[in-house]
């Protein structure tokens, strides 16, 4: 049970804003089939991610992990780059 308790969620998303100090906004987009119309609809989830060294730039694809609350909305922290912006 201690192993299950210690697991933290890890996500991969695209940085859409780096205008704040030590914080970036990351978006995860997914396609979901509409229950009535059977068309695929794009759903977006936005996360505020703590970036201690201010190294993430807009357009980067990053991996980030769940952590303790750092502010009112910030509950994730930067782990590593998956792909840098060109």
C-alpha positions in Angstrom: 0.0 0.0 0.0 2.9 2.4 0.6 3.9 2.0 -3.1 0.5 2.9 -4.3 0.4 5.9 -2.0 3.8 7.2 -3.2 2.8 7.3 -6.9 2.6 10.7 -8.5 0.9 11.4 -11.8 3.1 12.3 -14.7 1.8 14.1 -17.8 3.2 15.3 -21.1 2.0 18.6 -22.7 2.9 21.7 -24.7 3.9 25.0 -23.2 1.6 27.7 -24.3 2.7 30.6 -22.1 6.0 31.4 -20.3 5.1 35.0 -19.3 5.1 34.3 -15.5 8.2 34.0 -13.4 9.0 30.4 -12.5 5.7 29.3 -13.9 4.6 28.0 -17.3 1.1 27.1 -18.6 0.9 23.7 -20.2 -1.9 22.4 -22.4 -2.9 18.8 -23.0 -5.2 18.2 -26.0 -7.2 15.1 -26.5 -9.9 13.9 -29.0 -13.1 12.7 -27.4 -16.1 11.3 -29.3 -19.3 13.3 -28.8 -21.9 11.0 -27.2 -24.8 12.3 -29.3 -23.3 13.5 -32.6 -20.5 10.9 -32.8 -18.0 13.6 -34.0 -14.6 14.0 -32.5 -14.3 17.0 -30.3 -11.0 18.5 -29.1 -10.8 18.9 -25.3 -8.0 20.9 -23.6 -6.7 20.7 -20.1 -4.6 23.6 -18.8 -2.0 23.1 -16.0 0.2 25.7 -14.2 3.6 24.1 -13.8 6.5 25.2 -11.6 9.7 25.8 -13.6 12.4 26.7 -11.0 15.1 27.7 -13.5 12.8 29.5 -16.0 14.2 27.2 -18.8 10.9 26.3 -20.5 9.9 28.3 -23.6 6.7 28.6 -25.5 6.3 25.6 -27.9 8.3 23.2 -25.9 6.9 19.8 -25.1 7.6 18.9 -21.5 7.1 16.1 -19.0 5.7 17.3 -15.6 4.7 15.6 -12.3 2.2 16.1 -9.6 3.5 17.8 -6.4 2.3 19.6 -3.3 0.3 22.8 -3.8 2.8 25.7 -4.5 0.2 28.4 -4.9 -3.6 28.8 -5.5 -3.5 27.0 -8.9 0.0 25.5 -9.2 0.2 21.8 -8.3 2.6 20.5 -10.9 6.4 20.7 -11.4 8.6 20.5 -14.4 10.6 17.2 -14.8 12.3 17.2 -18.3 12.1 18.2 -21.9 10.6 15.8 -24.4 11.1 18.1 -27.3 12.5 21.7 -27.5 10.8 24.4 -29.6 12.4 25.2 -32.9 
